[in-house]
Amino acid sequence: DVGGALMTDCARVMLFGGQQTVDQHHGNPRVSVHGPGFSKVVIGDDMIDRWEEYLDILVDSVFANSGRSCINASGIWASRHTEAIADAIAQRLGPVEPLPPTDPKASLAAFTTKGVAEAMHNQIEDALRSPGVTEVTAKYRHGDRWIPHERCDYLRPTIVHCTGPEVPLANTEYMFPFASVVECPQNKMIPAMGSTLVCSAITEDPKFIQQLLDAVTIDRLNVGRVKTVQLNWLQPHEGNIVDFLYRARAFQNSPPPAH
């Protein structure tokens, strides 16, 4: 196990992996572990009846960079209109097809490790048998979700609708354009959402905004017309790398100026 040997000998380790990896090293001060983002867009009750105005933000948050980033939205939460929201996003993303990597219009990233895309596809198919979840993209795409090729595989965008946060797929993340549209009362959203790397909140409700600001489970909060993938690099949500890799200390070679 090369990774294990490196971690034994290194004083500081930056580690990237799935939720199992995160859980394994949680609380270890030597390890800066980076796992799934579970980033989300939440729509407040004050704005939900105007959700169509924000459709581009929802689609881009899910689909930008082929859904590969931890800052891509894997969940869209609202108290109502969730079936209509899921259907509108599915109409946009369902028809997307894989194109050759050299095609300037290619928007889906390939899976080059054999078996990875198939495993994700099978996991989703199993989860879709649970009550309370419906795939919405199936009726808009031409063919299967999993597209195997000789040297790589593709997964077409997948949008599912969940009737509540207790549905297994309501808080799930995959490395392709996958998102769950979850119906949940606003007053229950924050505790039900769990860990959230980026939360884009479409609301002008000051009470709800303050609750989101107070939520320790949200690492990066956007309020207003901001996609989850639009970052201000002067505000690193996980701190600066030098803070972890180096120890701060003071130094002077002359007396300090008089106070």
C-alpha positions as CSV (number, residue, x, y, z in Angstrom):
1,D,0.0,0.0,0.0
2,V,2.0,2.9,-1.3
3,G,-0.4,5.5,0.0
4,G,-0.3,4.1,3.5
5,A,3.5,4.1,3.5
6,L,3.6,7.7,2.4
7,M,1.2,8.7,5.2
8,T,3.4,6.9,7.8
9,D,6.5,8.8,6.8
10,C,5.1,12.3,6.0
11,A,4.5,14.9,8.7
12,R,1.6,16.4,6.6
13,V,-0.7,14.7,4.1
14,M,-3.3,16.1,1.8
15,L,-5.6,13.3,0.8
16,F,-8.4,13.2,-1.7
17,G,-11.0,10.4,-1.8
18,G,-14.6,9.3,-1.1
19,Q,-16.7,9.5,2.0
20,Q,-15.1,6.3,3.4
21,T,-11.7,7.9,3.1
22,V,-12.9,11.0,4.8
23,D,-14.4,9.0,7.7
24,Q,-11.3,7.0,8.1
25,H,-9.0,10.0,8.7
26,H,-11.5,12.3,10.4
27,G,-9.9,14.1,13.4
28,N,-6.3,13.3,12.4
29,P,-4.5,16.7,12.6
30,R,-1.7,15.4,10.2
31,V,-4.2,14.7,7.4
32,S,-6.1,17.3,5.4
33,V,-8.7,15.1,3.8
34,H,-10.9,16.3,0.9
35,G,-13.9,14.2,0.0
36,P,-17.3,14.7,-1.7
37,G,-18.7,18.2,-1.7
38,F,-22.4,17.5,-1.6
39,S,-22.9,21.1,-2.9
40,K,-26.4,22.3,-3.2
41,V,-28.7,25.0,-4.4
42,V,-31.6,25.9,-2.0
43,I,-34.5,28.0,-3.0
44,G,-36.3,29.9,-0.3
45,D,-40.1,30.0,0.1
46,D,-40.0,33.7,-0.8
47,M,-38.5,33.0,-4.3
48,I,-39.8,29.5,-5.1
49,D,-42.7,30.7,-7.2
50,R,-40.2,32.5,-9.5
51,W,-37.9,29.4,-9.9
52,E,-38.0,29.6,-13.7
53,E,-36.0,32.8,-13.5
54,Y,-33.2,30.8,-12.0
55,L,-33.2,27.8,-14.3
56,D,-29.9,28.7,-15.9
57,I,-28.2,28.9,-12.5
58,L,-29.6,25.5,-11.6
59,V,-28.5,23.8,-14.9
60,D,-25.0,25.3,-14.9
61,S,-24.4,24.5,-11.2
62,V,-25.1,20.8,-12.1
63,F,-23.5,20.6,-15.6
64,A,-20.4,22.8,-15.6
65,N,-17.2,20.9,-16.0
66,S,-19.2,17.8,-16.7
67,G,-20.3,17.6,-13.1
68,R,-16.9,16.4,-12.0
69,S,-16.1,19.0,-9.3
70,C,-17.0,18.9,-5.6
71,I,-18.4,22.4,-6.2
72,N,-21.0,21.1,-8.7
73,A,-24.5,21.0,-7.3
74,S,-25.6,17.4,-6.5
75,G,-28.8,18.6,-4.8
76,I,-31.4,21.2,-5.4
77,W,-33.7,21.7,-2.5
78,A,-37.1,23.5,-2.3
79,S,-40.4,23.2,-0.5
80,R,-42.6,23.0,-3.6
81,H,-42.6,23.0,-7.4
82,T,-39.8,20.3,-7.2
83,E,-41.3,18.0,-9.8
84,A,-41.5,20.9,-12.3
85,I,-38.0,22.0,-11.5
86,A,-36.6,18.5,-12.0
87,D,-38.5,18.2,-15.3
88,A,-37.2,21.5,-16.6
89,I,-33.6,20.6,-15.8
90,A,-34.0,17.2,-17.3
91,Q,-35.3,18.7,-20.5
92,R,-32.0,20.7,-20.8
93,L,-29.6,17.9,-19.8
94,G,-31.4,14.7,-20.8
95,P,-30.6,15.0,-24.6
96,V,-26.9,15.6,-24.0
97,E,-24.8,12.9,-25.7
98,P,-21.1,12.0,-25.5
99,L,-18.9,13.4,-28.2
100,P,-15.3,12.7,-29.1
101,P,-12.8,14.5,-26.8
102,T,-11.5,16.4,-29.8
103,D,-14.9,17.8,-30.6
104,P,-15.1,21.5,-29.5
105,K,-18.7,20.9,-28.5
106,A,-17.9,17.9,-26.2
107,S,-19.4,18.5,-22.7
108,L,-19.2,15.1,-21.1
109,A,-16.0,13.8,-19.6
110,A,-15.0,10.2,-20.2
111,F,-14.3,7.5,-17.5
112,T,-11.0,5.9,-18.5
113,T,-10.8,3.4,-15.6
114,K,-12.6,0.3,-16.6
115,G,-15.7,-0.6,-14.5
116,V,-16.1,2.8,-12.7
117,A,-18.9,4.1,-14.9
118,E,-20.7,0.8,-14.9
119,A,-20.5,0.5,-11.1
120,M,-22.0,4.0,-10.7
121,H,-24.8,3.2,-13.2
122,N,-25.6,0.0,-11.3
123,Q,-25.7,1.8,-8.0
124,I,-28.1,4.4,-9.3
125,E,-30.3,1.7,-10.8
126,D,-30.5,-0.1,-7.5
127,A,-31.3,3.1,-5.6
128,L,-34.1,4.0,-8.1
129,R,-36.0,0.9,-6.8
130,S,-36.4,2.7,-3.5
131,P,-39.8,4.4,-2.8
132,G,-40.0,8.2,-3.2
133,V,-37.5,8.6,-6.0
134,T,-38.1,9.0,-9.8
135,E,-35.6,9.5,-12.6
136,V,-36.7,12.4,-14.7
137,T,-34.0,12.4,-17.5
138,A,-34.8,8.9,-18.8
139,K,-37.7,10.2,-21.0
140,Y,-35.6,12.9,-22.5
141,R,-32.4,11.1,-23.4
142,H,-31.8,8.9,-26.5
143,G,-30.5,5.6,-25.2
144,D,-29.1,4.4,-21.9
145,R,-27.3,6.3,-19.2
146,W,-24.2,4.1,-19.4
147,I,-22.4,4.3,-22.8
148,P,-19.5,1.8,-23.0
149,H,-16.7,2.3,-25.5
150,E,-13.6,0.3,-26.3
151,R,-11.2,2.4,-24.2
152,C,-13.5,4.6,-22.1
153,D,-17.1,4.9,-20.9
154,Y,-19.6,7.7,-20.5
155,L,-22.5,8.5,-18.2
156,R,-25.2,10.7,-19.5
157,P,-26.7,13.4,-17.2
158,T,-29.1,12.1,-14.6
159,I,-31.7,14.1,-12.7
160,V,-33.9,12.4,-10.1
161,H,-36.8,13.7,-8.0
162,C,-37.0,12.8,-4.3
163,T,-40.1,13.3,-2.3
164,G,-38.2,13.9,0.9
165,P,-34.7,14.1,2.4
166,E,-35.0,10.6,3.8
167,V,-34.8,9.0,0.3
168,P,-31.3,7.4,-0.2
169,L,-30.5,9.4,-3.4
170,A,-31.5,12.7,-1.8
171,N,-27.9,13.3,-0.6
172,T,-25.7,11.4,-3.0
173,E,-22.9,12.6,-5.2
174,Y,-21.4,11.1,-8.4
175,M,-18.5,12.2,-10.7
176,F,-20.8,13.1,-13.6
177,P,-23.8,15.5,-14.1
178,F,-26.1,13.9,-11.4
179,A,-28.4,15.8,-9.1
180,S,-31.3,15.1,-6.9
181,V,-34.2,17.6,-6.7
182,V,-35.5,17.3,-3.2
183,E,-38.8,18.4,-1.7
184,C,-38.3,19.6,1.8
185,P,-39.9,22.3,4.0
186,Q,-37.7,25.3,4.4
187,N,-37.6,25.0,8.2
188,K,-36.3,21.5,7.9
189,M,-33.7,22.0,5.1
190,I,-30.6,22.9,7.0
191,P,-30.5,20.0,9.5
192,A,-31.6,17.6,6.7
193,M,-29.0,18.7,4.1
194,G,-26.0,17.6,6.2
195,S,-22.5,18.5,5.1
196,T,-22.4,21.0,2.3
197,L,-19.2,22.3,0.7
198,V,-21.0,25.0,-1.4
199,C,-24.6,26.2,-0.8
200,S,-26.1,28.7,-3.2
201,A,-29.2,30.1,-1.6
202,I,-31.8,31.8,-3.8
203,T,-33.6,33.8,-1.2
204,E,-34.0,37.4,0.1
205,D,-35.5,36.2,3.4
206,P,-33.2,37.8,6.1
207,K,-34.2,35.2,8.7
208,F,-33.4,32.3,6.4
209,I,-30.1,33.9,5.3
210,Q,-29.1,34.3,8.9
211,Q,-29.9,30.6,9.6
212,L,-27.7,29.6,6.6
213,L,-24.9,31.9,7.9
214,D,-25.1,30.2,11.3
215,A,-25.0,26.7,9.9
216,V,-21.7,25.1,10.7
217,T,-22.4,22.3,8.1
218,I,-22.0,24.8,5.2
219,D,-18.4,25.7,4.2
220,R,-19.1,28.2,1.5
221,L,-22.4,30.2,1.2
222,N,-23.5,32.1,-1.8
223,V,-26.7,34.2,-1.6
224,G,-28.5,35.4,-4.7
225,R,-27.8,34.7,-8.4
226,V,-24.5,32.9,-7.8
227,K,-23.9,29.4,-9.2
228,T,-22.2,26.9,-7.0
229,V,-19.3,26.8,-9.4
230,Q,-18.6,30.5,-9.2
231,L,-15.9,30.9,-6.6
232,N,-14.0,33.9,-5.3
233,W,-10.4,32.6,-5.0
234,L,-9.6,35.3,-2.5
235,Q,-12.0,33.5,-0.1
236,P,-10.7,29.9,0.1
237,H,-13.4,27.9,1.9
238,E,-10.8,25.4,3.2
239,G,-8.2,27.9,4.2
240,N,-4.8,28.5,2.5
241,I,-2.5,25.5,1.9
242,V,0.3,27.2,3.7
243,D,-1.7,27.2,6.9
244,F,-1.7,23.4,6.9
245,L,1.7,22.7,5.4
246,Y,3.7,25.2,7.4
247,R,3.9,26.3,11.0
248,A,3.6,30.0,11.7
249,R,6.3,31.6,13.8
250,A,7.6,35.2,14.5
251,F,11.1,36.5,13.6
252,Q,12.9,39.8,14.1
253,N,16.5,40.8,14.0
254,S,16.2,44.3,15.5
255,P,14.1,45.9,18.3
256,P,10.5,46.6,17.3
257,P,9.5,50.2,16.8
258,A,8.3,52.0,19.9
259,H,4.6,51.8,20.7
